[in-house]
Amino acid sequence: MGLEAKIRTKKARIAVVGLGYAGLPLAIEFSKAGFRVTGIDTNPQRCAQVNASKSYIEDISDADLKQATGDGKLVATTEAKQLSSCDVAVISVPTPLRKTKDPDISYIVEAVEAIREHLPTGSLVVLESTTYPGTCEEIIQPVFEKQGLEMGKDMFLAFSPERVDPGNTRFKTRNIPKVVGGITPRCTAVAVELYKTIVREVVPVSSTRVAEMVKLLENTFRTVNISLINEFAMMCGKMGIDVWEVIDAAATKPFGFMPFYPGPGLGGHCLPVDPLYLSWKARLMDIEAGFIDLSTRINSAMPQYVVSKVVDALNSEHKCVNGSRILILGVSYKRNVSDTRESPAAEIMHHLAEKGAEISYCDPLVPEFCCGGEVLCSQPLNPQVLSEHDCAVIVTDHDAIDIGLVVSHSQIVVDTRNATKNTKGKAKVVKI
């Protein structure tokens, strides 16, 4: 039986390498579709939690995980040798930046080596991890060709960028269109057949390079526009104009405008990283990525801008930042998620502490948070805690944070998210 037929009849065995925010939801969807799925992760604790139906991702409930793992349909393991019984391997591993801001694809390389060693000939390999254009052709394809395997005949290779949006209750794996590009037309066709089983709409493109570039365009588009509105916010601040009111009014235009919103800085696994993958690749080809580099500088300056707002707000009340007690509200990078990767809160807290402020934080989703090498515990949100601080800084506006309570009992509130809109209280509110 050919691979496409095995996929259509759900007889193909699927391995998902990497059980993080993108890999685990994908493994669950394949399991729900009727496939036998093996999740492979180097973290034994993650594997144990999956097998015990204990979710570690906000968007997945224990019930969802239990349904997927029922009857052994989804099993997690740290053993790469389990690939030997699979027909498909989907790679969903981290792709961070090195300290030099160059791409670190070591996790991809490790995954590919394990797949090369164990996955049978005639199988499909799909890379979902965000990377630079050319990764599949330049890094993965040669690994299999050195074994004498011909792409599109002896082995199938494709790229399909993950489009997970943590905390988004409207768009999940099933109703987000899936872009797929293969090394050969046959590779694309096999990968399309796979994703058709779990996604409502599959969008085939002509090559892996196109598919790789799609993800970078999506996130670079967001990054550049966020930097524009962040710069706009700084200009409006100097002019005494409420940038949030400006955006709301501009958004009434039914064409030619898409609203973006300012914030304390970029965070998470994508926006601070993905555009730099493209910028790095551009430099290798003697192309100046001017928009990307400029937007990175603007967005990277936002935590310092927030700190300046805090300093000015305290000064206006005849208080010095040195010795002031400052409460940071929300330390995850995004509302209603617990992920603190690249969160601007860390930099804001660090700069305020450098200026002599006494820092504490409240985040119902993050019980502990490291600031300057010190592990802090989340404070309860109540009138006493708020009144004991000289300033509260809203960095992440979780639904679980009672903004009305914050405005009613704080002395000064610096609001980076426009969370205090239509909220009244005794606090002096300063927005970015």
N, C-alpha and C positions, 0 to 999 in steps of 0.2 A: 504494500500500500504506500503510495506517494505521500510526501509530507503534507501537501495541501489537503488531501483526503483525510489524513489522520487528524488534521486540525478541524476540518468541517464536521467530522464524526466525534469530536472531543476525545479521541483516543491518544492524541499527542500528550506527552508528559512535559510540563513546563517548569523551568527553574527561574526564579527571580533572585538575582544576585544583588544583595543590598536591601535591607528591610527598614528603610527610613521613611521619611514623610511621603515619598513618592513610591518606593518599592512595595511597602506593605499594602497600601490601597490597591495597587495593581495586582498583587498576589491574591487579594481577597476577591477582586472582580473575576479573575480567571477561575478561581475556585467556585464562585457562585454560578459561573457559566457552565460548570460541569467538568472542568479539567482537574486532573490530579496535579497538584502544585507542590514543588519543593522550594521553600524559602531558604536562601543561604546567606548567612551573615557572620562576620568574624566576632561579633559580640555575643557571648554565650547567654548573657542576661536577657537580651532581646529575644533570642531563640526560645528560652525557657518561658518568657512571658507569652509569646505567640502560642506555644504548645499548651499553655495553661489558660488560653483565651483571656488574657489580661492585656488590654490595650495600653500603649504608651504614647498614643497620638490622639489629640483632642477630637479630630474629625472622625475617628473610628471608635465605636462603642464596644464594650465587652461582648454585647449580644451579636454585633456584626461579626466580630472575630470568632465567636463560638459557632455561628452558622457556617463560617468558612472552613473552620477546622473540623467540623463534624464528619464522622466516618473516615477520618484520616485524609480528607480531600486536600487540606493544606497542612504541611508539616515543615517545621523550621529546624535547621541544623547548621552547625559550623563546619561540617565536613564537605569539602569541595568534591570528594569522590562520588557523592550522590548524583553529580552531573552525568555520570556514565549511563544512568537509566532514563535520561531526559532527551527530548527531541528539540526543545527550544530553550534558549538561555537569554533572558532579558537582563541587561546590566543597568542597575540603578544605584550607583555608588557616588560618594561625594567627589566634587571637583573643586577644591578650594584654591586659594592663591598662596604662593610662597611669600615669605617676608619681602622678597624683591618685587612683588606684585606680578610675577610670572605665573602662568598656569601650572598647577600641580596635578598631573594626570596619573600619578603613581597608583591610585586606587583602580583606575581603569586598566592599567597595565597588569596589575596583580590579578584582576578578575579574568582578563583575557588569557593569561598564562594558565590559570586553573581550568578555564574552558577548553583551551587547546589540549591540555593533558587528559581531560576526562570526557568531554562531550563527543558523542559518536559522529562519524562522517555522515553527511547528508542532513545535518541539523541546521536550524536557523539561530543566528545570533543577532540580537537587537540591542544597540546602545541607546539608552534614554538619558544618560547623564549629560548635563550641559557642557559643551566643549567648543573648541575653535574649529572653523571649517577646515576639513582635510584630515581630521583625526581618524575617521574610519578607513580612509584610503591609505594614509601614511603610517598609521600605527597598528591598526588591527588587521587589515587585509594581508600585509606581508607576513604576519605570524602564521597564518593558515597556508599561504602560498609556499612558504618554505617547506611545508610538509607535502608539497605536490598537489594541494587541493585547488581546484578551479572554482572561482566564485560564480554562483549561479548554476552550478552543476553538482559539485561535490560538497559545497558548503554555501550557505546563504547568509548574507550580511546586510543589515539595514540600520538606519538611524531614525528614531522617532522621539522628538523632544518631549519630556514631561511638561505638563501644563497645570500642575497641582497648585491650587491657591488656598493655603491653610486658612481655616476659619470661614471660608466661603460656603454658606449653607445652600446656595442656589446652584452652583456649578460644581459637579463632582466628576469623577473619572468617566462615567457613562455618557454624560451629556456635554462633554468638552470635545470638539472635533480633534481628531488625531492626525497629525502630519506624519507621513511615512516616505522615506526615500531610501532606495537600495543601491548597492554597488552595480547591479545589473537590473534590467527590467524584470527578470525572473525573481530576483531577490526582493524587489519591490512587491511583486504580485504575491509572494508567499507571506511577506510581512503584513500586507493589506488583509489577506485571508485571516491571519491571526487576530488582528485588532477588530475586524468586523464582528467577532464573536462577543466583544465586550463593550464596544463603543458605537454609538448611533451613527456617527459620520466619520469616515476615514478619508483623508485628503492626500492622495499620492502626489509626489513631486518627482522630478526627473533624476535626482541624484542624492547621495548622502550629503554632499557639500551644501546643496540647497536646503535640505532639512536642518542641517547644523546651523546654517545662517539664519533660518527662520526664528529659532529661539533667541538668538542674539539680537535680531532686529526687534522682536517683541519687547525684550527687557531694556534694550538701549533706548527705544522709543519712550518708555516710561521714565527711565532715568533722566534723559535729556529734558523732557517736559516738566518733571518734578524740579529739576535744577532751575529751569526758567521761572517757575512759579515761586521757588524759594528766593531767587534774586528779586523778583517782583515784590515779594513780601518785605524784603529788606528796604527796598525803595519806598514802598508805601509807608513803612514804619517811620522813615525819616521825614516823610511828608505829612504825617499825621492822618493817614487814610487807612481805614479798616480794609485790609486786603480780602478778608472773607466776604464782606459785603460786595466788593468789586467782582469777585468770582461768581457769587450767586447771581448778580445782575447780568454778567456776561453770559452765563449759562442759559439765560432765557432765549438767546439767539438760536433758532432752530437749525442752523447750518453753519459750517465753517468754524465751529468752536467746540472743543471738548474740555470739560473742566478737569483740572488737576489741582491738588491742594498742597500747601506748604507743610512742613513738619520739622521735627528736631534733628533730622538726618536720616540717611538710609540705613536699613538693617535687614537681617535675614540672609537666606542662602543664595539669593539670585541678584537683586539689584545692585548691591555693592561689588559684586564679583563678575557677573556675566559680561558687562560692557568692557571690562579690562581684559577679558579673553580676546575680544575682538580688537581692542587697541593694540595688544601685544602682537597679534597676527598681522595687523596692518603695518606695524613698525618693521617686521621681518621683510615686508614687501616694499619698504620705503614709501609708505603712505602715511600721511599725517592725519590722525583721527582727532581733528580739532574739536569737534562738538563733544566727543566722549571725554577727552582730557579736561576740557573746560567744565563740563557738567560735573565731573568727578571732584574738581577743586571746589566748586560752589557747594555741592552737597556735603563734602567733607568739612566745610567751614560752618555748617549749621549748628553743631553742638556748641561751638565757641560763641556763636551768635546768641544762642539760648542763655548761655552763661552771662553774656553782657546784659541781656534783658533782666536777669535776676539781680545782677549788681546794680543796675539803674533803678530797678523797683525798690530795692532796699535803701539805696541812697535817697530816693524821694521821700522815704519815711524816716530819714536821718539815722539810718542803720548802716553798719559796716558789714560786708560779707564775712570778714574775719571774725569768727566767734558766733556768727549767726547759725541757728539751727534750721536746716533745710530738709524738707520731706519731699522725696521724689515719688510721684504717683505713677506706677506702671513702669516696669523695667524690661519687659519683652519687646521685641522689635515691632510687634503688630497687635492690634486690639483683639482680645478674646483668644489669643494663643499663648502658650507658655514658652515658646522658643526665644531664647535670648541671644542667638548668634548675631554678631555684628550690631547689637542693639546700641543706638546712640546714647542710651541712658548711661552706659558705662563711662563714656567719654565725658558726658556732662558731669557726672558725679566725681570723676577724677579731677577735672579742672576746678570745680567748686571746692573740693578738698584741698587742692594745692593753694587756693586762696585763703585757707584757714577756716572754711565752713565746717560745721559738724553735720555729717550726712547720715540720713536714715531713709528708708523707703517703705512703701506699701504696694504690694502686688499680690492679689488673692491667688494668682496662678503660678507664682514663683516664690516658694517658701524661703529659699536661700539664694543669695546673689553675691558674687565676688566683686569687691571694689578695692583696687589698689593692693591686692594681695590679702585683704581682710574679708572674711566671709560674714556677710550681714544677714540678719533674719528679717523677714517682712513684718512690719508693725501693723497692729490692728487699726482699722479706720474708724475712729470714733471722735466725738467732740473734744475730749481731753487731749488726745494725741495731736489733733489739728491745731488746737489753741496753744499748745506748748512749742510749736514751731514758728519761726519768724516768716517762713515762706514755704508754700507748697507749689511744686512744679509738676504740671500735668504733662508727662512724656508719652504715656500710652493710655488711651481712654477706654479701658475695659468696661463692658456693661456692668461688671460687678463692682465698679467704683462709683459710689454715690456722689455725683458731682454737686448736687444740691447741698449735701452735707458738707462737702469741701468748701463751697462758697460761703455757707452760713457760719462756719466756725474757724476758718483760716483768717490770718491777718492779711497776707498777700498771696495771690494766686498768679503764677505765670503759666499761661495756657498755650501750649504749642499745637493743639489740635482743634481749637474752636469748640471744645467740649462744653464751655460755660455759656454758649449761646442760649438766650432765653432763660437763663438761670440768674436769680437775684439773691443777694445776701450781703453781709457786712464787709466781706473781703474786698480789698482793692484788687481788681483783675487787670492783668497786663497780657495782651496777646502778641504773638509774633505775626 
